[in-house]
């Protein structure tokens, strides 16, 4: 059994993160993918037997405009934590050629029904909401690029996320990343980052590890995940938001 995380870029022009966790919870592969054929080829050896592939990208989109029911429901719960989902619809130019996630899942022969019990399946996930629930954060960690964020602040946030992932070794189910050389090299590269593109190269792989853990979590603890949306119109699977978790106050940005 393998649990695979795919932080899939919506455009083939950008790199995607790939992470593979074995049945015992050990991170065994961590890298980047390019086009659809390259990604499917990289995953082929891991999906021959039982697998859950958690993809951070839309798998099913039927609405022409606006957002899917899945995004509306997830954002209602996680929006106050600054973890609302980006709207997906078929009017977006990036989806003009179809959905990358669905093409890859189809190429690998994966069942995309979030309630499926098939031995080989794919689910759509969202790392930001997962980090809120799993690590009980008051708001998302700000490691993504934005004009008001410095390299140092983004680096600190990404290193904090990586430290939280290391602590999943004590979680149920456990995830062990410390024995993976690719993870160690990735952490070192983040520590040494001095330019925005250094972090851009790293964050996809960190998100992929989160996706892989959500795949394992959903398999081992199905009662502790929430499925937003449905199979017909698209769904997002995420660890359930703790009922007593409160959002942190929003940070005020000073005008300069």
ABEGO torsion letter per residue (X at the ends): XBBBBBBBBABAABBBBBBBBBAAGBBABBBBBBBAAAAAAAAAAAAABBBBBBBBBBABBABABEBBAAAAAAAAAAAAAGABBBBBBAABAAAAAEBAAAAAAAAAGBBABAABABABBBBBBBAAAAAAAAAGBABBBBABBBAABBAAAAAAAAAAAAAAAAAAAABOBBBBAAABAAAAAAAAAAAABABAAAAAAAAAAAAAAAAAAAAAAAAABAAABBBBEBAAAEBBBBBBBBAABBBBBBBBBBBX
